[in-house]
Amino acid sequence: MNILSIQSHVAYGHVGNASATFPMQRLGVDVWPIHTVQFSNHTGYGSWKGRVFDGGMIDEVMEGIAERGVLASCDGVISGYMGSADIGHAILSAVERVKAANPKALYCCDPVIGDVGRGVFVRPGIPEFMREQAVPAADIVTPNQFELELLTDIEVKTVADAHRAAEALRDAGPKVVMVTSLVTEETPADSIDMMAADAKGSWRVRTPKLDVNINGAGDAIAALFFTHYLRDQSAASALSKAASSIYGLLKRTKEAGSREILTVAAQDEFVTPSRVFAPEAI
């Protein structure tokens, strides 16, 4: 399986492609990473070095890949944080090129916009670009609860609200929606939920809540879910596998007291999670 991953990248630590690429490789996927930025470390440290690339660079790298005659063997494209609409347009152009070569290829968009407590943290224009162009072009979207509410204008307080919002998002174009960091009135204080919805229904996976604030977890979750969905063609199965792996990864990270997610040290969690959480139909 081959997946084109267009995301940010850091030399030290694990966010963007530095968080998404290795888990997919560990699952046996040949990943073709294109970096939208090259930073020394993630911005959560408060300072960093490096630069942001432009849409032209993404187009140029895509042209080089196309010249190798391999786009027909690409099974999917995944994208994450978009620093500008220019980069967003280049990503959607890349998706079009892949789908033209392989109509069965899927596009997974992690619509990074913001989060609960932080609000919107992307540049002006990006939320509108996500809502009007990126999400409608996607086959799979993986928003967190904040992004789900922002993209659908539906306040999510209950599981029924979450289901309604996910269906509204599916009506916009994507056939599969996976929601991370979901907390509703039904979620126990010591737990956190993830939800997935497709044409067959909606499912929830509930895991213990870990008191950990780690950058890059969302990038890994999206990559894991996408990989498992491409293989299983089941939102329920992909949700269970992705949630189980990310729980094990974060648990190991918390136990180690690490500032960075233990993507390499806890890599067995991607293949054989130490604890498996079954999906529950909702």
C-alpha positions in Angstrom: 0.0 0.0 0.0 1.2 3.5 -0.9 0.1 6.7 0.8 1.0 10.3 -0.1 1.3 12.3 3.1 1.4 16.1 2.8 2.0 17.7 6.2 4.3 19.8 8.2 7.6 18.3 9.5 10.0 18.8 12.4 13.5 17.6 12.8 13.2 17.1 16.6 10.1 15.5 18.0 6.9 14.2 16.5 4.2 16.3 14.9 2.9 16.4 11.3 4.7 14.0 9.0 7.2 13.3 11.9 4.2 11.8 13.8 2.2 10.3 10.9 4.8 8.7 8.7 6.4 6.2 11.0 3.1 4.6 12.4 2.0 4.0 8.8 5.4 2.6 7.9 5.3 0.3 10.9 1.9 -1.0 9.6 3.6 -1.9 6.3 2.7 1.2 4.3 5.1 2.8 1.9 4.7 6.5 2.7 5.6 9.3 0.3 6.0 12.4 2.5 5.8 15.9 1.2 6.6 18.5 3.9 4.7 21.8 3.9 7.2 23.2 6.5 10.6 22.2 7.8 11.0 23.3 11.4 13.6 22.4 14.1 10.8 21.5 16.5 7.1 22.0 17.0 5.9 25.5 17.9 4.6 24.4 21.3 8.1 25.0 22.7 7.6 28.8 22.0 10.7 29.1 19.7 11.8 27.2 16.6 13.9 27.6 13.5 13.1 26.7 9.9 10.9 27.8 7.1 7.4 27.4 5.6 7.2 26.2 2.0 4.8 27.4 -0.5 2.3 25.8 -2.8 4.7 25.9 -5.7 7.1 23.7 -3.9 4.4 21.1 -3.4 3.4 21.3 -7.0 7.1 20.8 -8.0 7.6 17.7 -5.9 4.3 16.3 -7.1 5.5 16.8 -10.7 8.6 14.9 -9.9 6.7 12.0 -8.5 4.3 12.0 -11.5 7.4 11.8 -13.8 8.3 8.5 -12.1 5.0 7.1 -13.4 3.9 5.8 -10.0 0.7 7.8 -9.2 -1.5 5.0 -10.4 -0.1 2.9 -7.5 -1.0 5.5 -4.9 -3.8 4.2 -2.7 -4.5 7.4 -0.8 -3.6 11.0 0.2 -3.6 12.4 3.7 -3.2 16.0 4.7 -3.0 17.8 8.0 -2.1 21.4 9.0 -2.3 23.9 6.2 -0.3 27.0 6.7 -2.0 28.9 4.0 -4.7 28.7 1.3 -1.9 28.5 -1.2 -0.7 25.3 0.3 -4.3 24.1 0.5 -4.9 24.6 -3.2 -1.6 22.7 -3.9 -2.8 19.8 -1.7 -6.1 19.6 -3.5 -4.3 19.7 -6.9 -2.2 16.8 -5.7 -5.3 14.9 -4.7 -6.8 15.5 -8.2 -3.6 14.2 -9.9 -3.6 11.0 -7.8 -7.3 10.3 -8.3 -6.9 10.9 -12.1 -4.3 8.2 -12.1 -6.1 5.9 -9.6 -9.8 6.6 -9.3 -10.0 4.2 -6.3 -7.6 6.3 -4.3 -9.1 8.1 -1.2 -8.3 11.4 0.3 -8.2 11.8 4.1 -8.3 15.4 5.3 -7.5 16.2 8.9 -9.2 19.6 9.1 -6.8 21.3 11.5 -8.4 24.5 12.7 -8.3 24.7 16.4 -9.2 23.0 19.7 -11.2 23.3 22.8 -9.6 25.8 25.2 -7.3 27.2 22.4 -9.9 28.3 19.9 -8.9 28.8 16.3 -5.1 28.8 15.9 -4.7 28.7 12.1 -4.3 31.8 9.9 -7.4 33.8 8.7 -9.0 32.2 5.7 -8.1 28.6 6.6 -11.4 27.7 8.4 -13.3 29.0 5.4 -11.0 27.0 3.0 -11.5 23.9 5.0 -15.3 24.3 5.1 -15.7 25.3 1.4 -13.1 23.4 -0.4 -11.0 20.8 1.5 -13.8 19.0 3.4 -16.1 18.7 0.3 -13.2 17.2 -1.6 -12.3 14.6 1.0 -13.5 11.0 1.3 -12.6 10.9 5.0 -12.3 13.7 7.5 -10.9 13.5 11.1 -11.9 16.6 13.1 -11.7 17.0 16.8 -14.9 18.1 18.6 -14.1 21.8 18.3 -13.6 21.4 14.5 -16.7 19.3 14.1 -18.8 22.1 15.7 -17.1 24.8 13.7 -17.5 23.0 10.4 -21.2 22.2 10.9 -22.4 25.0 13.2 -23.8 22.4 15.5 -23.1 22.5 19.2 -22.2 19.0 20.4 -23.4 18.4 23.9 -24.8 14.8 23.6 -24.0 11.7 21.5 -27.1 12.5 19.5 -25.6 15.9 18.7 -22.4 14.3 17.7 -24.2 11.9 15.4 -26.2 14.8 13.8 -23.1 16.8 13.3 -21.2 13.9 11.7 -24.1 13.3 9.3 -24.1 17.0 8.4 -20.4 16.8 7.6 -21.0 13.6 5.5 -23.7 15.5 3.6 -21.0 18.0 2.7 -19.0 15.4 0.8 -16.9 13.0 2.9 -18.3 9.5 3.2 -16.5 8.8 6.5 -16.1 11.0 9.6 -13.9 10.2 12.5 -14.2 12.5 15.6 -11.4 12.7 18.2 -11.4 14.1 21.7 -15.1 13.8 22.0 -16.7 14.7 25.4 -20.4 14.8 25.7 -22.9 14.8 28.6 -22.7 11.0 28.5 -18.9 10.8 28.7 -17.7 9.9 32.3 -15.3 12.3 33.8 -12.5 9.8 33.8 -13.0 8.8 30.1 -12.7 10.3 26.6 -14.5 9.2 23.4 -13.8 8.8 19.8 -16.6 8.4 17.2 -16.7 7.3 13.6 -19.6 7.4 11.1 -20.2 6.1 7.6 -23.1 4.9 5.6 -23.4 1.8 7.8 -23.9 3.7 11.0 -22.0 5.4 13.9 -19.7 3.9 16.5 -18.0 5.1 19.6 -14.9 3.9 21.4 -14.4 5.0 25.0 -11.0 4.9 26.6 -9.7 6.0 30.0 -8.7 9.7 30.0 -5.0 10.3 30.4 -3.8 13.5 31.9 -1.3 14.3 29.2 -0.9 17.2 26.8 1.2 16.0 23.9 1.6 17.6 20.4 1.2 15.3 17.4 -1.3 12.8 18.8 -4.0 14.0 16.4 -1.6 13.5 13.4 -0.9 9.9 14.5 -4.6 9.1 15.1 -5.6 10.4 11.6 -2.8 8.4 10.0 -3.7 5.2 11.9 -7.4 5.5 11.1 -6.8 6.2 7.4 -4.4 3.2 7.1 -6.8 0.8 8.8 -9.8 2.1 6.8 -8.0 1.6 3.5 -7.3 -2.0 4.5 -10.6 -3.0 6.2 -13.1 -0.6 4.5 -14.8 -0.5 7.9 -15.1 2.7 10.0 -15.9 0.6 13.1 -12.8 -1.6 12.7 -10.5 1.4 11.9 -11.8 3.3 14.9 -11.2 0.4 17.3 -7.6 -0.2 16.0 -6.7 3.5 15.9 -8.1 4.3 19.3 -6.4 1.2 20.9 -3.0 2.1 19.4 -3.2 5.8 20.4 -4.2 5.0 23.9 -1.3 2.7 24.3 1.1 5.2 22.8 -0.1 8.0 25.1 -0.1 5.8 28.1 3.5 4.8 27.5 4.4 8.5 26.9 2.7 9.6 30.2 4.4 6.8 32.2 7.8 7.9 30.8 7.1 11.6 31.6 8.1 12.5 28.1 7.6 16.0 26.6 7.5 14.3 23.2 5.2 11.5 22.1 7.1 8.2 22.1 6.5 7.3 18.5 9.5 5.1 18.2 9.9 3.7 21.7 6.3 2.6 21.8 6.0 1.5 18.2 4.7 -2.0 19.0 1.4 -0.3 20.0 0.8 0.4 16.3 0.8 -3.3 15.4 -0.3 -5.1 18.6 -1.9 -2.6 21.0 -1.5 -3.6 24.7 -5.2 -3.0 25.3 -7.9 -3.3 22.7 -11.1 -1.2 22.9 -14.1 -2.5 21.0 -16.4 -0.2 19.0 -19.9 0.3 20.3 -22.8 1.1 17.9 -24.6 4.3 18.8 
